[in-house]
Amino acid sequence: MIAGYLARETFLHKLPAGRKLLALAAIGLIFPFVPGWWLPAVVLLAALTLYALCGTEALNRLKVMRTLVLFLAFIGVIQGLGQGWAEALNVVLRMLAMVLLADLVTFSTTMREMMGAIEPLLKPFARFGLNPQRIALAVALVMRFIPYLLANWRERDEAHRARTGRGGGWRIIAPFIVETLRLADRVAETLEARGAGMGRNGN
């Protein structure tokens, strides 16, 4: 269920996990402070270039992303009607760019590498009764779930298309959200069952 790692090594695999995660976080933090859609567009173009440089297997992952466009288009319409189309374009480009960047990090970083990069940053929280290793595991799992969620959306869209002859679009948004929430509950229960609760002692 938790997949996404690309076994064939690319130049991204050779970069330290910490640097990749730091770059991802920095871009996400910068976006809100830069007005207009030009920066998200540049980042999106850069992300697509990285996919191309990583080879055919990486580019094939973009096929899953196509169904995401419908979901983002729905969000863009709502945003456009409420706050204007320029802002809608900005929001959609930001979301798409961040998803692609997160997937680049996911397919080029193992779980162990990701946890090793995150855990040291969380050690100060140990004094508040939190377990850095378990929080690092939770963050790494969230990153790993991005490809799964995209695949889930694609499967629902294809199933709806097979039944009706047209794409699911907005019709599958509600069941997709429900399934995502159920998935989150199952993961939380699994972590608790294995003693991976968020507290120091699993509480």
N, C-alpha and C positions, 0 to 999 in steps of 0.2 A: 504493500500500500504506500509506503513512504519511499518514493523512488526519485530519480532525477539525476543521480551522479553519472557523469559520462566517463566510461571506463577508458576510452582512448585519450591519452594525455595530450593536452594542448598547452600553449604558452601560459594560459591562465592558471593551469594546474600548478605551475612552478612558482607562482606568486604567493607570498605568505598570506595565510587566511586572515590575519589581523589587518593587513593593509587593504584587502578587498572589502572586508566588513566596514572598516573605517571610511573608505571611499564611498560606500553605499550610504552609510549614515550621514556623511558630510553633504552629499548631494541632496538627500531628503531634507536636511535642515536648511540648506541654502534656498531651495525652491520657494518657500513662502516669502522670502525677503527680496526676491527679484521679480518685479512686475512684468507682465506681458508673457507671451507664449514662446518667445524666441529661445530662451534658455532650455525649457523642456524639449523643444524641437531639436536643438543641437545635441542634447544628451541622448535623445531617442535615436538620432542619426548615428551617434557614436556607438550606442549599444548594438545597432544593426550591423555596423562595421565590424565590431568585435565578433559577432556571430559568424559573419562571412570569413573572417580571419581564422576562426576555429575549425572551419571545414564543413563538409556536407552534413555530418551527423548533428552538429550544432544547429545548422540552418533548418534541418528537418523538424527541430523542436518548435520552430516558429509556426508550423502548421497548426499546432494546438492553440496558438495564440489567436488564430483567426476568429474563433468563436467568441473570444473575449471582446472583440471589437463591437459586437452587438450589444453586449452588456454595457460597455463604456459609452456607446452611442445613446443608449437609453438614459444613462446618467447625464450625458451632455445635453440632451434635450431638456431634461428637468432643470438643469443648471442654467441653460440658455434662456428658458422662459422666465426664470426667477431673477437672474443676475446679469443677463446679457450674453451674447454669443461669443464675444471675445474671451470672457472669463470662463465660459464653458469649454472652449478650445484649450485654454490654459490648463484647466482641471483634467481633462481627458488625456492630454499629452503628458502631464505629470504622472498620472496613474499608470499609463502604458509604459513610460520610460522606467519607472520604479519597478514594475513587474518584470520587465526584461532584464534590468540590472540585477535584480534579486535572483532570477533564474541563472544568469551568468555565474553568479557566486555559488549558487547551489550545485550546478553541474560540474564545477571545477574544484569543489572543496568537500572533503569527507566529513562525516559527522564528528569524528575524533578531532580533526583539525579545527573545525568550527568551535567545538566546545573548548578546545585548548586556547583559542584566541579570546573567547568571551569570558571564561571563568575568572581570570586574573582581574578583570575589570569589576567583577561583582564581589570580590573578597571583602571590601569595606562593609557590605551589607550583612556580613556574618554576625556582626555585633548586635544586629537587630533581630537575631534569631532565624535568619534566612540561610538556606544552604546554597552557596554559589554554584556548586556542581549541578544541582538539580535545576536551578534557574537557567543555567547555561544550556542544559539539555532541553528545556522547554523552548528557549529561543531558537535553538538549532532545529527542533521539530517544526516550528512555525515556518522556518525557511524551507524545510524539506516538503512541506505540504503544498507549496505554491504550484508545482507541476501537477500534483494529484488533483487539486481543485480545478485547474484548467482542464485536465482530462475529464473530470466529472461533468463540467459544463458541456464539453464537446459531446460526450456520450448522451446527455439529456437532449441536446440539440438534434443529434442524429436520430435518436429514438422518436422525437416529435416529428421530424421530417419524414421518417418512414411511415408514421401513422397518418399524417395529414398532407404530405407532399410539399410542405413549406417549413422554413426554419422556425425554431421556437420563439426566438426574440424575447420580448417582455413576458411572454406566457410562462417561461421556465424560471424566471428570476425568483419567485416565491419558493417553489420547491427546492431550488438550488440553495437558497439561504437556509431553509429548514434542514437540509441534509448537511450543510456545513456546520450548523450548530450541533446537530446530533454527533457528527464526527468529533467535534471538540469535546463533547461530553464523554465519548468512548475513550478518547485519548487520555483525558483526565482520570477516568476510572482505571484505565490500564496502568498509568503511572502510580496511582495510589496503591493498586494491588501489588505492585512491584516495589513498594516502599520508596517511591520517588515523589513524595509530596513536597510542597514548597517550603515547609518548615524545616528546621534543623533536624528534628526528630521525626519528620514525616507527617507533622500535624499542620 
